[in-house]
Amino acid sequence: MHLVHFIKWLRLRDGGTVRAVLDLCSGLAERGHTVTALSCDDSGVPDSWRDPPKSGLPRSVVIRLADPLWERGGRTMESATRDTLTQYLPRASVRAAAEVLRGADGLHLHGVWANCNHQLARLAHRAGVPYTISPHGMLDDWSMSQGAAKKKLHLSLLSRKTLHHARAVHCTAQAELDQAKSHFPNGRGVVIPLLFDAAAFGALPGQGPARGAFPALASEWPKVLFLSRLHAKKGVDLLIRALGSSARLGAPFTLLLAGPSDPPDYADSLRTLAREEGVAEHVHFLGMVTGPLKLSLYQAADVFALPTSQENFGYVLYEALACGLPVITTRGVDIWPELQASGGASIVEREERAVRTAIRALLDDPEARQRMGESGRIWALRHLDREATLDAYEAMYAGRS
């Protein structure tokens, strides 16, 4: 098959959705499919994907995104970080996308609110190319409660029609589909997990690389790791408050925050909160961490905590478990029942006291941490069968599921 994946921005700083698209494109290309990764910014793709692509690899094609209001202020689209009502694909980009879709067997759109996704859905429909759309948690209850009036208007004018005409609306967990279905009652939902390559976690690098890169790991206090975008929905503020109250109770810990700030000035507000809580010297901002160094960082921590409001899949949760690191998270994660069943995760209410209690319970019980770490690692390495997952995607694109 010739499969085209479109996501507006293929930038690693944008988190797990980008990772999901890159991994899925790679996996499908490895199976012999012709795969085109279409985007308006491909800064996160491997150089080997760019023209001319090497045999057996996806091809990256970039089309221009325009936003007259944004650009009128002297800003470039490279600096844009949010969907806006005035973003669109100009005619030249639509023509370029039409050329990419010529002869394609399927288009996979990632995201709901970007206007360019709906432009491409209409283009594919006219060309007779079936399309799939992945909301990536954007239709979850919590997500829909944020800017609810605008999203309801967008659904009535654009999104619901696109969802209804899709060959499939792809969700990564049953809990995600259960929440999303009300927004496309006449459409067809399919549940397939994101692609997770457990083989990459078979031989771990050990703590050495992380300890060499991050002096904060030399602290004698136990270490709690957060690794994701520093965003208000992720609950970083709860972790800082939990550290503050724990320190005042005479049981401090070191908090490691790894990931880019979204928006860029959000990290400043977190630093201010850490100072107000009296724990600024115990909160360490590590920036974005990738590759083997990231795996080493998981191994060097004692607990992984992500007290998020919403997460439809949560790559980092699987990664932490696959590295043998016990996890604390919330029911805001669509896969929380699976995580709880793994034996490697503690699911808590999204409030400071519950988060602090769960952290202290694990930090004070090394045997429980070891037991959870071992159970979580076994589960993560067995739970997601990469080849079976790719089979499911192929069936979805072919209309067999």
C-alpha positions as CSV (number, residue, x, y, z in Angstrom):
1,M,0.0,0.0,0.0
2,H,1.0,3.6,-0.4
3,L,0.1,5.3,2.9
4,V,0.3,9.1,3.6
5,H,0.5,10.3,7.2
6,F,-0.2,14.0,7.8
7,I,0.6,15.8,11.0
8,K,0.9,19.6,11.0
9,W,4.2,19.8,12.8
10,L,6.7,16.9,13.0
11,R,8.7,18.6,15.7
12,L,10.1,16.5,18.6
13,R,9.4,19.2,21.1
14,D,5.7,18.6,20.6
15,G,5.8,15.3,22.5
16,G,4.4,11.8,22.2
17,T,2.1,12.3,19.2
18,V,5.1,13.2,17.0
19,R,6.9,10.2,18.3
20,A,3.9,8.0,17.5
21,V,3.7,9.2,13.9
22,L,7.5,8.7,13.4
23,D,7.4,5.2,14.8
24,L,4.3,4.1,12.9
25,C,5.7,5.5,9.6
26,S,9.0,3.6,10.2
27,G,7.2,0.3,11.1
28,L,4.9,0.4,8.0
29,A,7.9,1.2,5.7
30,E,9.8,-1.7,7.2
31,R,6.9,-4.0,6.1
32,G,7.4,-2.9,2.5
33,H,4.7,-0.2,2.3
34,T,5.4,3.1,0.5
35,V,5.0,5.7,3.3
36,T,5.0,9.5,2.9
37,A,5.2,11.6,6.1
38,L,3.5,14.9,5.0
39,S,3.9,17.9,7.3
40,C,4.4,21.6,7.5
41,D,7.6,21.2,9.6
42,D,9.7,18.1,9.4
43,S,12.5,19.2,11.8
44,G,12.0,16.1,13.8
45,V,12.4,13.5,11.1
46,P,15.7,11.6,10.4
47,D,17.8,13.1,7.6
48,S,17.5,9.7,5.8
49,W,13.8,10.4,5.2
50,R,14.4,13.5,3.2
51,D,14.6,13.5,-0.6
52,P,15.9,11.2,-1.9
53,P,14.9,8.8,0.8
54,K,16.8,5.6,1.3
55,S,15.2,2.3,0.2
56,G,12.8,0.9,2.8
57,L,12.4,4.2,4.6
58,P,9.5,6.7,4.7
59,R,9.7,9.9,2.6
60,S,9.3,13.3,4.2
61,V,7.4,15.9,2.2
62,V,6.9,19.5,3.6
63,I,4.2,21.8,2.5
64,R,3.8,25.4,3.6
65,L,1.3,26.5,6.3
66,A,0.1,30.1,6.3
67,D,-1.4,32.3,9.0
68,P,-1.9,35.9,7.9
69,L,-2.6,37.3,11.4
70,W,0.4,35.5,13.0
71,E,2.8,36.6,10.2
72,R,1.5,40.2,10.2
73,G,3.1,40.6,13.6
74,G,6.5,39.8,12.0
75,R,6.5,36.2,13.3
76,T,7.2,33.1,11.4
77,M,5.2,29.9,11.3
78,E,8.3,28.0,12.8
79,S,7.6,29.8,16.1
80,A,3.9,28.9,16.2
81,T,2.9,26.4,18.8
82,R,-0.9,26.3,18.7
83,D,-3.8,25.7,16.3
84,T,-5.5,29.0,15.3
85,L,-8.6,29.7,13.3
86,T,-6.5,31.6,10.7
87,Q,-4.0,28.8,9.9
88,Y,-4.6,27.2,6.5
89,L,-2.9,25.6,3.6
90,P,-2.5,28.0,0.7
91,R,-3.3,26.9,-2.9
92,A,0.3,25.9,-3.7
93,S,0.3,23.6,-0.6
94,V,-3.0,22.1,-1.5
95,R,-1.7,21.3,-5.0
96,A,1.4,19.8,-3.6
97,A,-0.7,17.6,-1.2
98,A,-2.9,16.5,-4.1
99,E,0.2,15.3,-5.9
100,V,1.3,13.3,-2.9
101,L,-2.2,11.7,-2.6
102,R,-2.3,10.8,-6.3
103,G,-2.5,7.0,-6.4
104,A,-2.4,6.7,-2.5
105,D,-4.3,3.9,-0.8
106,G,-4.9,5.8,2.4
107,L,-4.4,9.0,4.3
108,H,-3.9,9.1,8.0
109,L,-4.7,12.4,9.7
110,H,-3.3,13.1,13.2
111,G,-5.3,15.6,15.3
112,V,-8.8,17.1,15.2
113,W,-8.6,20.9,15.5
114,A,-6.1,21.9,12.8
115,N,-7.9,23.4,9.8
116,C,-5.3,22.0,7.4
117,N,-6.4,18.4,8.5
118,H,-9.9,19.2,7.2
119,Q,-8.6,20.7,4.0
120,L,-6.8,17.4,3.4
121,A,-9.8,15.3,4.4
122,R,-11.9,17.1,1.7
123,L,-9.1,16.7,-0.8
124,A,-8.8,13.0,-0.1
125,H,-12.6,12.5,-0.3
126,R,-12.7,14.2,-3.7
127,A,-9.8,12.0,-4.9
128,G,-11.4,8.8,-3.7
129,V,-8.7,8.2,-1.1
130,P,-10.0,6.7,2.2
131,Y,-8.8,8.5,5.2
132,T,-8.3,7.7,8.9
133,I,-8.2,10.3,11.7
134,S,-6.5,9.9,15.1
135,P,-7.8,12.4,17.7
136,H,-4.8,11.6,20.0
137,G,-6.9,12.3,23.1
138,M,-8.3,15.6,21.8
139,L,-11.9,14.3,22.2
140,D,-11.4,13.1,25.8
141,D,-13.7,14.7,28.3
142,W,-11.0,16.8,30.0
143,S,-9.7,18.0,26.7
144,M,-13.2,18.9,25.5
145,S,-13.8,20.9,28.7
146,Q,-10.9,23.3,27.8
147,G,-12.2,26.0,25.5
148,A,-15.4,24.0,25.3
149,A,-17.5,26.6,23.4
150,K,-14.9,27.0,20.6
151,K,-14.5,23.2,20.2
152,K,-18.3,22.6,20.1
153,L,-18.5,25.3,17.3
154,H,-15.6,23.7,15.5
155,L,-17.3,20.3,15.7
156,S,-20.5,21.7,14.3
157,L,-18.9,23.5,11.4
158,L,-16.0,21.2,10.5
159,S,-14.8,18.4,12.7
160,R,-17.9,16.2,13.1
161,K,-18.3,16.0,9.3
162,T,-14.7,15.0,8.9
163,L,-15.0,12.3,11.7
164,H,-18.2,10.9,10.2
165,H,-16.7,10.5,6.7
166,A,-13.5,8.8,7.9
167,R,-12.9,5.2,7.1
168,A,-12.0,4.9,10.8
169,V,-11.6,7.2,13.9
170,H,-8.6,5.6,15.5
171,C,-8.3,5.6,19.3
172,T,-5.4,4.1,21.3
173,A,-7.5,2.8,24.2
174,Q,-11.1,1.7,24.8
175,A,-11.4,4.5,27.4
176,E,-10.5,7.0,24.8
177,L,-13.1,5.7,22.3
178,D,-15.7,5.6,25.0
179,Q,-15.2,9.3,25.6
180,A,-14.8,10.4,22.0
181,K,-17.7,8.4,20.5
182,S,-20.4,11.0,21.4
183,H,-18.7,13.5,19.1
184,F,-19.1,11.3,16.0
185,P,-22.1,9.1,16.7
186,N,-22.5,8.1,13.1
187,G,-18.8,7.4,12.6
188,R,-16.7,4.2,13.1
189,G,-14.2,3.9,15.9
190,V,-11.3,1.5,16.0
191,V,-9.0,0.8,19.0
192,I,-5.4,0.1,18.3
193,P,-2.5,1.0,20.7
194,L,0.3,3.1,19.5
195,L,3.4,1.3,18.2
196,F,5.9,0.6,21.0
197,D,9.2,-1.0,20.2
198,A,9.9,-3.0,23.3
199,A,13.1,-4.4,21.8
200,A,14.8,-1.1,22.4
201,F,14.5,-1.7,26.1
202,G,16.0,-5.2,26.2
203,A,19.5,-4.2,27.0
204,L,19.4,-1.0,29.1
205,P,22.4,1.4,29.4
206,G,22.6,1.5,33.2
207,Q,22.7,4.6,35.4
208,G,26.2,5.7,34.4
209,P,25.4,8.0,31.4
210,A,22.7,9.9,33.3
211,R,24.8,10.3,36.4
212,G,27.6,11.6,34.3
213,A,25.3,14.1,32.5
214,F,23.2,15.3,35.4
215,P,24.9,16.4,38.7
216,A,21.5,16.4,40.5
217,L,21.6,12.6,40.6
218,A,24.5,12.8,43.1
219,S,22.0,14.0,45.7
220,E,21.7,11.6,48.7
221,W,18.0,12.1,48.7
222,P,15.6,9.8,46.8
223,K,14.8,10.9,43.3
224,V,11.4,11.4,41.7
225,L,11.4,11.8,37.9
226,F,8.9,13.7,35.7
227,L,9.6,13.3,32.0
228,S,7.2,14.9,29.6
229,R,6.3,18.4,28.3
230,L,6.3,20.9,31.1
231,H,2.6,21.9,30.6
232,A,-0.1,23.0,33.0
233,K,-2.2,19.8,32.3
234,K,0.7,17.5,33.3
235,G,0.6,18.3,37.0
236,V,4.1,19.5,37.5
237,D,2.8,22.0,40.0
238,L,1.4,19.2,42.1
239,L,4.8,17.5,42.2
240,I,6.5,20.7,43.4
241,R,3.8,21.2,46.1
242,A,4.1,17.6,47.1
243,L,7.9,18.1,47.5
244,G,7.3,21.2,49.6
245,S,4.9,19.6,52.0
246,S,7.1,16.5,52.2
247,A,10.2,18.5,53.0
248,R,8.3,20.4,55.7
249,L,7.4,17.0,57.2
250,G,11.1,16.1,57.3
251,A,11.1,13.8,54.3
252,P,12.5,15.7,51.3
253,F,13.3,14.2,47.9
254,T,14.9,15.4,44.7
255,L,12.6,16.3,41.9
256,L,13.9,15.9,38.3
257,L,11.9,17.6,35.6
258,A,12.9,16.5,32.1
259,G,11.2,17.9,29.0
260,P,10.7,21.1,27.1
261,S,8.6,23.9,28.5
262,D,5.2,24.5,26.8
263,P,4.8,27.4,26.5
264,P,8.5,28.5,26.9
265,D,7.7,30.7,29.9
266,Y,5.8,28.1,31.9
267,A,9.1,26.8,33.4
268,D,9.5,30.3,35.0
269,S,6.2,30.0,36.8
270,L,7.3,26.5,38.1
271,R,10.6,28.0,39.4
272,T,8.7,30.7,41.2
273,L,6.4,28.1,42.8
274,A,9.5,26.1,43.9
275,R,10.9,29.2,45.6
276,E,7.6,29.9,47.3
277,E,7.5,26.3,48.6
278,G,11.1,26.7,49.8
279,V,12.4,23.8,47.7
280,A,14.0,25.6,44.7
281,E,17.4,23.9,45.4
282,H,15.7,20.5,45.2
283,V,13.9,21.0,41.8
284,H,16.1,20.4,38.8
285,F,15.2,21.4,35.2
286,L,17.0,19.0,32.9
287,G,15.6,20.1,29.6
288,M,14.7,17.6,26.8
289,V,16.4,14.2,27.2
290,T,16.3,11.6,24.4
291,G,17.9,8.4,23.3
292,P,20.0,6.1,25.5
293,L,20.5,9.0,28.0
294,K,16.7,9.0,28.6
295,L,16.7,5.3,29.4
296,S,19.6,5.8,31.7
297,L,17.7,8.6,33.5
298,Y,14.8,6.3,34.1
299,Q,17.1,3.8,35.6
300,A,18.8,6.4,37.9
301,A,15.5,7.5,39.4
302,D,13.6,5.9,42.2
303,V,10.0,6.8,41.2
304,F,8.4,8.1,38.0
305,A,5.4,10.5,38.6
306,L,3.0,12.0,36.0
307,P,0.0,13.4,37.8
308,T,-1.6,14.5,34.5
309,S,-5.1,15.7,33.8
310,Q,-5.3,13.9,30.5
311,E,-3.1,11.5,28.5
312,N,-4.6,9.2,25.9
313,F,-1.6,6.8,25.7
314,G,1.4,8.1,27.5
315,Y,4.6,6.7,25.9
316,V,6.6,7.8,28.9
317,L,4.6,5.6,31.2
318,Y,5.4,2.5,29.1
319,E,9.1,3.6,28.9
320,A,9.4,4.0,32.7
321,L,7.9,0.6,33.3
322,A,10.1,-1.0,30.6
323,C,13.1,0.5,32.4
324,G,12.0,-1.1,35.7
325,L,10.8,2.2,37.3
326,P,7.6,2.2,39.3
327,V,5.0,4.7,38.1
328,I,2.6,7.0,39.8
329,T,-0.1,8.5,37.7
330,T,-3.9,9.3,37.6
331,R,-7.2,8.2,36.0
332,G,-6.6,11.0,33.5
333,V,-4.6,8.5,31.6
334,D,-6.8,6.5,29.3
335,I,-4.8,3.3,29.8
336,W,-4.9,3.6,33.6
337,P,-6.7,0.2,34.1
338,E,-4.0,-1.5,32.1
339,L,-1.2,0.2,34.0
340,Q,-2.8,-0.7,37.3
341,A,-3.1,-4.3,36.2
342,S,0.6,-4.4,35.3
343,G,1.6,-4.3,39.0
344,G,4.0,-1.6,38.3
345,A,1.9,1.5,38.7
346,S,0.0,3.3,41.4
347,I,-3.1,5.2,40.3
348,V,-4.0,8.2,42.5
349,E,-6.3,11.1,42.7
350,R,-5.0,14.3,41.0
351,E,-4.5,16.3,44.1
352,E,-1.4,17.3,46.0
353,R,-1.9,15.2,49.2
354,A,-2.7,12.0,47.3
355,V,0.4,12.5,45.1
356,R,2.6,13.2,48.1
357,T,1.3,10.1,50.0
358,A,1.9,7.8,47.0
359,I,5.4,9.1,46.5
360,R,6.4,8.8,50.1
361,A,4.9,5.3,50.3
362,L,7.2,4.1,47.5
363,L,10.2,6.0,48.6
364,D,9.9,4.6,52.1
365,D,9.5,1.0,50.9
366,P,12.5,-0.2,48.7
367,E,11.1,-3.7,48.5
368,A,7.8,-2.4,47.1
369,R,9.7,-0.3,44.5
370,Q,11.7,-3.3,43.4
371,R,8.7,-5.6,43.2
372,M,6.7,-3.0,41.2
373,G,9.7,-2.3,39.0
374,E,10.1,-6.0,38.1
375,S,6.4,-6.5,37.5
376,G,6.1,-3.4,35.4
377,R,9.1,-4.2,33.3
378,I,7.9,-7.8,32.5
379,W,4.4,-6.4,31.6
380,A,5.7,-3.6,29.4
381,L,8.0,-5.9,27.4
382,R,5.3,-8.4,26.8
383,H,2.1,-6.3,26.6
384,L,2.6,-4.5,23.3
385,D,3.4,-6.9,20.5
386,R,4.9,-4.7,17.7
387,E,4.1,-7.1,14.9
388,A,0.5,-7.7,16.0
389,T,0.0,-3.9,16.3
390,L,1.3,-3.4,12.8
391,D,-1.1,-6.1,11.6
392,A,-4.0,-4.2,13.2
393,Y,-3.0,-0.9,11.4
394,E,-2.7,-2.7,8.1
395,A,-6.2,-4.2,8.6
396,M,-7.6,-0.7,9.5
397,Y,-6.1,0.9,6.3
398,A,-7.5,-1.9,4.2
399,G,-10.9,-1.5,5.7
400,R,-10.9,-5.0,7.3
401,S,-11.4,-3.7,10.9
